[in-house]
């Protein structure tokens, strides 16, 4: 999700939890892009999938992170009540 203004693009990737007491953010990644013409400082996070990669009964979340002439994939695991990035791979770029 993003909001674009005249001078910047504000991007947020959010994992939320809804329970009986309401909604809370469990993970929030924010990035501000100021080079709107070329996007050299851009970073876009896109949800790819959720699946139990390690067989522990709880899904991990896979995201793709793209930027100016690069991309990578990240894996997040829920540990101790919070989301932690446990792997980065597939990195490529110019």
C-alpha positions in Angstrom: 0.0 0.0 0.0 1.3 3.5 -0.8 0.4 7.1 -0.8 2.0 9.4 -3.3 2.5 13.1 -2.7 4.1 15.8 -4.9 7.6 15.2 -3.4 7.5 11.6 -2.2 6.0 8.2 -2.2 5.3 6.6 1.2 5.1 2.8 1.1 3.9 0.6 4.0 3.8 -3.2 4.2 1.7 -4.3 7.2 0.8 -7.6 8.9 -2.2 -7.2 11.2 -4.0 -9.3 13.7 -7.7 -9.2 14.4 -9.0 -10.6 17.7 -11.8 -10.0 20.1 -10.3 -6.8 21.4 -9.7 -5.2 18.0 -6.9 -4.9 15.4 -3.2 -4.6 16.0 -0.2 -4.2 13.7 2.2 -7.1 14.2 4.7 -6.0 11.5 5.1 -2.7 9.8 7.7 -1.8 7.1 7.8 1.8 6.0 9.8 3.3 3.2 9.9 6.8 1.7 11.0 7.3 -1.9 12.0 10.8 -2.8 13.5 10.2 -6.2 10.2 10.1 -8.0 11.7 10.6 -11.5 14.0 7.6 -11.5 13.1 5.7 -8.3 16.7 5.1 -7.4 15.8 5.1 -3.7 12.6 3.0 -4.1 11.8 -0.1 -2.1 8.5 -1.9 -2.8 7.4 -4.9 -0.7 4.9 -7.3 -2.2 3.2 -10.3 -0.5 4.0 -13.5 -2.4 2.6 -16.4 -0.4 2.1 -17.9 3.0 3.0 -21.5 3.6 4.5 -23.8 6.2 8.0 -24.0 4.9 9.6 -25.6 8.0 6.8 -28.1 8.8 6.1 -26.7 12.3 2.4 -26.2 11.7 2.6 -22.4 11.4 2.8 -20.6 8.1 5.8 -18.4 7.1 5.2 -15.3 4.9 7.2 -14.8 1.7 7.6 -11.3 0.3 9.3 -9.9 -2.7 11.3 -6.7 -2.3 12.1 -4.7 -5.4 13.9 -1.5 -5.9 15.9 0.4 -8.4 17.5 -2.4 -10.6 17.3 -5.1 -7.8 15.0 -7.7 -6.2 15.1 -10.2 -3.4 12.8 -12.4 -1.5 12.4 -12.4 2.2 10.8 -15.0 4.6 9.2 -14.0 7.8 8.4 -16.4 10.7 6.3 -15.6 13.7 8.4 -16.2 16.8 7.5 -15.3 20.4 4.5 -13.2 19.3 6.3 -11.1 16.7 7.3 -11.5 13.1 11.0 -11.9 12.4 12.8 -12.0 9.0 14.6 -15.3 8.9 15.9 -15.5 5.4 16.8 -13.2 2.4 17.6 -14.8 -0.9 17.2 -14.7 -4.7 19.0 -11.4 -4.7 19.6 -9.9 -8.2 20.3 -6.7 -9.9 22.5 -4.8 -12.2 
